[in-house]
Amino acid sequence: MEKKSVVPMLAIALLGCIALMLSVMGGLYAYNTFVATAPAVHAQAGSDKGPNWTVTPVTVGGNTQLVMVITEVENPFESGKTTKQMAVYEVKGNNGKADLYFVAARTMEYDFKFPDIQGVSTNNDKYSPVKLKKVADDEAKKRKND
């Protein structure tokens, strides 16, 4: 063999070894990341919690599946403060495919603090979060003056 033909063969062999090494390293990385230390994924009957959210499945009437999401977000009416929001979605579908349909959303902070205002239920359209905040501010001013 001539010296000229040995150098390209060695270069190709070296590149082949490097490619094999990189594939083994990539395979080990993928295995360790996605299989060996992957977090468990499973469906559960109870609530699933995160740092600022909770997701709870609810069945109504035996056949209506709902998902309730409660999260803590920045209050749109008071900068720098947070508020708890609840959103309800209906789950429709089967065979591994489901669609989420938005049902309702509420500001829970107002629901807990104001079940009735002057004997009138707040569970209707005329009590929006902005109006409830105004009522709360007016009541706070009255108590401050007393």
FIROPA-298927 format. One record per residue: residue in three letters; x negated, z negated, y negated of N, C-alpha, C in turn; residue number from 0. Coordinates in nm, 3 decimals. Layout:
 type     n.x     n.z     n.y    ca.x    ca.z    ca.y     c.x     c.z     c.y seq
  ala       X       Z       Y       X       Z       Y       X       Z       Y NUM
...
This chain:
 type     n.x     n.z     n.y    ca.x    ca.z    ca.y     c.x     c.z     c.y seq
  met  -0.082   0.000   0.118   0.000   0.000   0.000  -0.085   0.000  -0.123   0
  glu  -0.039   0.071  -0.217  -0.113   0.077  -0.342  -0.075  -0.041  -0.431   1
  lys  -0.165  -0.072  -0.522  -0.143  -0.183  -0.613  -0.023  -0.155  -0.704   2
  lys  -0.003  -0.029  -0.740   0.105   0.008  -0.831   0.242  -0.016  -0.767   3
  ser   0.256  -0.001  -0.638   0.386  -0.018  -0.573   0.414  -0.164  -0.538   4
  val   0.313  -0.250  -0.531   0.332  -0.390  -0.497   0.390  -0.468  -0.615   5
  val   0.347  -0.441  -0.736   0.392  -0.516  -0.855   0.543  -0.500  -0.877   6
  pro   0.600  -0.380  -0.873   0.744  -0.369  -0.889   0.821  -0.437  -0.777   7
  met   0.769  -0.432  -0.655   0.837  -0.498  -0.543   0.836  -0.650  -0.562   8
  leu   0.724  -0.703  -0.607   0.717  -0.847  -0.633   0.811  -0.887  -0.747   9
  ala   0.819  -0.805  -0.850   0.907  -0.833  -0.963   1.053  -0.834  -0.918  10
  ile   1.091  -0.739  -0.834   1.228  -0.733  -0.784   1.256  -0.852  -0.694  11
  ala   1.160  -0.891  -0.609   1.177  -1.006  -0.521   1.191  -1.134  -0.603  12
  leu   1.110  -1.148  -0.709   1.117  -1.265  -0.796   1.252  -1.271  -0.868  13
  leu   1.299  -1.160  -0.919   1.430  -1.155  -0.985   1.542  -1.187  -0.886  14
  gly   1.528  -1.140  -0.762   1.627  -1.173  -0.659   1.630  -1.321  -0.630  15
  cys   1.512  -1.385  -0.623   1.506  -1.530  -0.600   1.570  -1.607  -0.716  16
  ile   1.543  -1.562  -0.838   1.602  -1.628  -0.956   1.754  -1.612  -0.955  17
  ala   1.803  -1.493  -0.921   1.948  -1.471  -0.914   2.011  -1.559  -0.808  18
  leu   1.945  -1.572  -0.691   1.997  -1.658  -0.585   1.999  -1.804  -0.630  19
  met   1.892  -1.848  -0.697   1.885  -1.986  -0.746   1.997  -2.013  -0.847  20
  leu   2.018  -1.920  -0.939   2.124  -1.938  -1.040   2.262  -1.940  -0.975  21
  ser   2.285  -1.858  -0.872   2.416  -1.860  -0.805   2.438  -1.991  -0.733  22
  val   2.334  -2.046  -0.669   2.348  -2.174  -0.600   2.375  -2.284  -0.703  23
  met   2.302  -2.283  -0.815   2.324  -2.384  -0.919   2.464  -2.373  -0.977  24
  gly   2.509  -2.251  -1.003   2.644  -2.231  -1.056   2.751  -2.276  -0.958  25
  gly   2.729  -2.247  -0.830   2.824  -2.291  -0.728   2.830  -2.442  -0.715  26
  leu   2.713  -2.507  -0.719   2.711  -2.653  -0.714   2.776  -2.714  -0.837  27
  tyr   2.750  -2.656  -0.954   2.813  -2.707  -1.076   2.965  -2.693  -1.067  28
  ala   3.011  -2.576  -1.024   3.156  -2.554  -1.012   3.217  -2.649  -0.910  29
  tyr   3.150  -2.669  -0.797   3.203  -2.760  -0.695   3.210  -2.902  -0.750  30
  asn   3.102  -2.949  -0.811   3.100  -3.086  -0.864   3.201  -3.105  -0.977  31
  thr   3.221  -3.004  -1.058   3.312  -3.017  -1.172   3.458  -3.009  -1.130  32
  phe   3.491  -2.911  -1.045   3.631  -2.884  -1.016   3.681  -2.943  -0.885  33
  val   3.591  -2.985  -0.797   3.635  -3.038  -0.668   3.593  -3.183  -0.649  34
  ala   3.466  -3.210  -0.659   3.415  -3.343  -0.625   3.461  -3.450  -0.723  35
  thr   3.455  -3.423  -0.854   3.489  -3.526  -0.953   3.612  -3.488  -1.036  36
  ala   3.691  -3.396  -0.988   3.809  -3.354  -1.063   3.913  -3.465  -1.063  37
  pro   3.984  -3.485  -1.177   4.089  -3.586  -1.178   4.206  -3.543  -1.089  38
  ala   4.273  -3.641  -1.034   4.386  -3.611  -0.945   4.502  -3.554  -1.025  39
  val   4.566  -3.453  -0.971   4.685  -3.394  -1.032   4.799  -3.413  -0.934  40
  his   4.904  -3.478  -0.978   5.016  -3.502  -0.888   5.143  -3.527  -0.969  41
  ala   5.252  -3.508  -0.905   5.381  -3.538  -0.968   5.414  -3.682  -0.936  42
  gln   5.472  -3.748  -1.030   5.508  -3.886  -1.005   5.648  -3.912  -1.060  43
  ala   5.711  -4.013  -1.006   5.848  -4.043  -1.045   5.855  -4.123  -1.174  44
  gly   5.751  -4.198  -1.207   5.753  -4.282  -1.326   5.700  -4.209  -1.448  45
  ser   5.674  -4.287  -1.551   5.622  -4.231  -1.675   5.474  -4.202  -1.663  46
  asp   5.432  -4.099  -1.734   5.290  -4.067  -1.745   5.250  -4.101  -1.887  47
  lys   5.138  -4.171  -1.905   5.100  -4.220  -2.037   4.965  -4.167  -2.078  48
  gly   4.952  -4.148  -2.208   4.824  -4.113  -2.268   4.799  -4.210  -2.382  49
  pro   4.698  -4.185  -2.462   4.668  -4.278  -2.570   4.780  -4.288  -2.675  50
  asn   4.846  -4.178  -2.707   4.951  -4.179  -2.810   5.080  -4.114  -2.763  51
  trp   5.101  -4.101  -2.632   5.220  -4.034  -2.584   5.264  -4.091  -2.450  52
  thr   5.392  -4.068  -2.419   5.449  -4.105  -2.291   5.546  -3.994  -2.251  53
  val   5.541  -3.952  -2.125   5.633  -3.850  -2.073   5.708  -3.912  -1.956  54
  thr   5.842  -3.906  -1.963   5.925  -3.966  -1.859   6.027  -3.865  -1.810  55
  pro   6.032  -3.836  -1.679   6.138  -3.749  -1.627   6.267  -3.829  -1.609  56
  val   6.379  -3.766  -1.641   6.509  -3.832  -1.631   6.605  -3.734  -1.564  57
  thr   6.684  -3.785  -1.469   6.787  -3.703  -1.404   6.923  -3.754  -1.448  58
  val   7.005  -3.664  -1.498   7.138  -3.700  -1.546   7.242  -3.630  -1.459  59
  gly   7.335  -3.705  -1.405   7.442  -3.646  -1.326   7.397  -3.589  -1.194  60
  gly   7.278  -3.620  -1.150   7.230  -3.575  -1.021   7.171  -3.436  -1.019  61
  asn   7.197  -3.354  -1.121   7.143  -3.218  -1.117   7.080  -3.172  -1.248  62
  thr   7.095  -3.246  -1.355   7.034  -3.208  -1.483   6.902  -3.282  -1.497  63
  gln   6.795  -3.206  -1.501   6.661  -3.264  -1.513   6.616  -3.259  -1.660  64
  leu   6.580  -3.375  -1.713   6.531  -3.383  -1.850   6.391  -3.443  -1.851  65
  val   6.314  -3.407  -1.951   6.183  -3.466  -1.973   6.185  -3.526  -2.113  66
  met   6.153  -3.656  -2.122   6.152  -3.725  -2.250   6.007  -3.748  -2.291  67
  val   5.970  -3.699  -2.408   5.834  -3.713  -2.459   5.839  -3.803  -2.582  68
  ile   5.763  -3.912  -2.577   5.754  -4.002  -2.691   5.609  -4.000  -2.738  69
  thr   5.590  -3.975  -2.867   5.455  -3.965  -2.920   5.446  -4.034  -3.055  70
  glu   5.327  -4.078  -3.087   5.303  -4.139  -3.217   5.231  -4.037  -3.303  71
  val   5.294  -4.001  -3.415   5.238  -3.899  -3.503   5.237  -3.951  -3.646  72
  glu   5.175  -3.874  -3.734   5.171  -3.912  -3.875   5.312  -3.903  -3.932  73
  asn   5.349  -4.005  -4.008   5.482  -4.010  -4.069   5.490  -3.904  -4.180  74
  pro   5.586  -3.812  -4.171   5.594  -3.707  -4.272   5.643  -3.758  -4.408  75
  phe   5.700  -3.879  -4.412   5.753  -3.931  -4.537   5.660  -4.032  -4.604  76
  glu   5.563  -4.085  -4.529   5.469  -4.181  -4.583   5.330  -4.144  -4.535  77
  ser   5.245  -4.097  -4.625   5.112  -4.056  -4.583   5.029  -4.177  -4.544  78
  gly   4.947  -4.158  -4.442   4.862  -4.265  -4.394   4.927  -4.357  -4.293  79
  lys   5.055  -4.342  -4.266   5.124  -4.426  -4.168   5.170  -4.339  -4.051  80
  thr   5.192  -4.404  -3.938   5.238  -4.330  -3.821   5.382  -4.370  -3.787  81
  thr   5.445  -4.288  -3.708   5.582  -4.314  -3.664   5.597  -4.264  -3.521  82
  lys   5.691  -4.321  -3.448   5.718  -4.277  -3.311   5.829  -4.172  -3.313  83
  gln   5.801  -4.060  -3.247   5.896  -3.951  -3.236   5.932  -3.933  -3.089  84
  met   6.058  -3.900  -3.064   6.103  -3.873  -2.928   6.163  -3.733  -2.923  85
  ala   6.121  -3.655  -2.824   6.178  -3.522  -2.803   6.226  -3.515  -2.658  86
  val   6.341  -3.450  -2.639   6.399  -3.437  -2.506   6.408  -3.288  -2.473  87
  tyr   6.360  -3.253  -2.355   6.364  -3.115  -2.308   6.439  -3.110  -2.175  88
  glu   6.516  -3.003  -2.155   6.583  -2.982  -2.028   6.496  -2.889  -1.944  89
  val   6.479  -2.923  -1.817   6.399  -2.843  -1.726   6.495  -2.762  -1.639  90
  lys   6.482  -2.630  -1.645   6.564  -2.541  -1.562   6.472  -2.452  -1.482  91
  gly   6.502  -2.438  -1.356   6.422  -2.349  -1.272   6.395  -2.411  -1.138  92
  asn   6.334  -2.332  -1.051   6.295  -2.378  -0.918   6.191  -2.284  -0.862  93
  asn   6.151  -2.306  -0.740   6.053  -2.223  -0.671   5.921  -2.212  -0.747  94
  gly   5.875  -2.322  -0.803   5.745  -2.323  -0.869   5.746  -2.273  -1.011  95
  lys   5.860  -2.228  -1.063   5.866  -2.181  -1.201   5.979  -2.255  -1.271  96
  ala   5.949  -2.308  -1.388   6.050  -2.382  -1.463   6.038  -2.347  -1.610  97
  asp   6.150  -2.354  -1.678   6.155  -2.332  -1.822   6.197  -2.461  -1.889  98
  leu   6.137  -2.490  -2.004   6.174  -2.607  -2.083   6.261  -2.561  -2.199  99
  tyr   6.375  -2.628  -2.216   6.464  -2.599  -2.328   6.474  -2.724  -2.414 100
  phe   6.448  -2.706  -2.543   6.454  -2.818  -2.637   6.598  -2.867  -2.649 101
  val   6.619  -2.998  -2.637   6.752  -3.056  -2.646   6.770  -3.131  -2.776 102
  ala   6.679  -3.225  -2.804   6.695  -3.308  -2.924   6.562  -3.373  -2.960 103
  ala   6.555  -3.421  -3.084   6.439  -3.498  -3.130   6.488  -3.605  -3.225 104
  arg   6.424  -3.720  -3.220   6.464  -3.832  -3.306   6.340  -3.904  -3.356 105
  thr   6.355  -3.968  -3.470   6.255  -4.062  -3.519   6.298  -4.198  -3.471 106
  met   6.229  -4.252  -3.374   6.272  -4.375  -3.310   6.266  -4.496  -3.404 107
  glu   6.175  -4.493  -3.495   6.161  -4.604  -3.589   6.292  -4.629  -3.663 108
  tyr   6.358  -4.523  -3.706   6.483  -4.538  -3.780   6.597  -4.580  -3.687 109
  asp   6.597  -4.530  -3.564   6.703  -4.566  -3.470   6.700  -4.714  -3.437 110
  phe   6.582  -4.770  -3.422   6.572  -4.912  -3.387   6.606  -5.003  -3.504 111
  lys   6.572  -4.962  -3.623   6.592  -5.049  -3.739   6.733  -5.042  -3.796 112
  phe   6.801  -4.931  -3.777   6.929  -4.911  -3.843   7.040  -4.873  -3.744 113
  pro   7.086  -4.962  -3.658   7.198  -4.922  -3.571   7.326  -4.905  -3.653 114
  asp   7.343  -4.986  -3.756   7.459  -4.974  -3.845   7.413  -4.999  -3.988 115
  ile   7.468  -4.923  -4.079   7.444  -4.947  -4.222   7.580  -4.971  -4.285 116
  gln   7.602  -5.091  -4.331   7.728  -5.132  -4.393   7.846  -5.102  -4.301 117
  gly   7.829  -5.132  -4.172   7.937  -5.117  -4.076   7.960  -4.975  -4.027 118
  val   7.882  -4.878  -4.075   7.897  -4.739  -4.034   7.784  -4.704  -3.937 119
  ser   7.819  -4.644  -3.824   7.718  -4.606  -3.726   7.626  -4.499  -3.783 120
  thr   7.497  -4.512  -3.755   7.400  -4.413  -3.804   7.383  -4.297  -3.707 121
  asn   7.461  -4.295  -3.601   7.450  -4.190  -3.502   7.538  -4.070  -3.540 122
  asn   7.519  -4.018  -3.659   7.590  -3.897  -3.700   7.502  -3.819  -3.797 123
  asp   7.552  -3.704  -3.840   7.468  -3.612  -3.918   7.439  -3.658  -4.059 124
  lys   7.520  -3.743  -4.116   7.497  -3.777  -4.257   7.382  -3.876  -4.276 125
  tyr   7.328  -3.931  -4.167   7.214  -4.022  -4.178   7.088  -3.952  -4.128 126
  ser   7.021  -3.882  -4.216   6.895  -3.816  -4.182   6.781  -3.915  -4.207 127
  pro   6.661  -3.889  -4.156   6.550  -3.981  -4.181   6.522  -4.003  -4.330 128
  val   6.539  -3.899  -4.411   6.513  -3.915  -4.555   6.616  -4.011  -4.616 129
  lys   6.742  -3.997  -4.579   6.845  -4.087  -4.632   6.825  -4.229  -4.582 130
  leu   6.787  -4.244  -4.455   6.763  -4.376  -4.401   6.643  -4.442  -4.469 131
  lys   6.540  -4.365  -4.500   6.425  -4.420  -4.570   6.466  -4.467  -4.709 132
  lys   6.552  -4.391  -4.776   6.598  -4.431  -4.910   6.677  -4.561  -4.901 133
  val   6.763  -4.573  -4.801   6.840  -4.696  -4.783   6.747  -4.814  -4.756 134
  ala   6.646  -4.792  -4.672   6.551  -4.899  -4.641   6.474  -4.942  -4.765 135
  asp   6.432  -4.846  -4.845   6.361  -4.879  -4.969   6.450  -4.955  -5.066 136
  asp   6.576  -4.913  -5.078   6.671  -4.983  -5.167   6.694  -5.127  -5.120 137
  glu   6.708  -5.144  -4.987   6.728  -5.279  -4.933   6.605  -5.366  -4.956 138
  ala   6.486  -5.306  -4.943   6.363  -5.382  -4.967   6.353  -5.426  -5.113 139
  lys   6.395  -5.340  -5.205   6.394  -5.377  -5.348   6.493  -5.490  -5.376 140
  lys   6.610  -5.483  -5.312   6.711  -5.589  -5.331   6.657  -5.723  -5.281 141
  arg   6.594  -5.723  -5.164   6.540  -5.849  -5.109   6.427  -5.902  -5.195 142
  lys   6.351  -5.810  -5.254   6.238  -5.852  -5.340   6.291  -5.919  -5.467 143
  asn   6.403  -5.869  -5.519   6.460  -5.924  -5.641   6.532  -6.056  -5.616 144
  asp   6.575  -6.080  -5.493   6.647  -6.206  -5.463   6.557  -6.324  -5.452 145
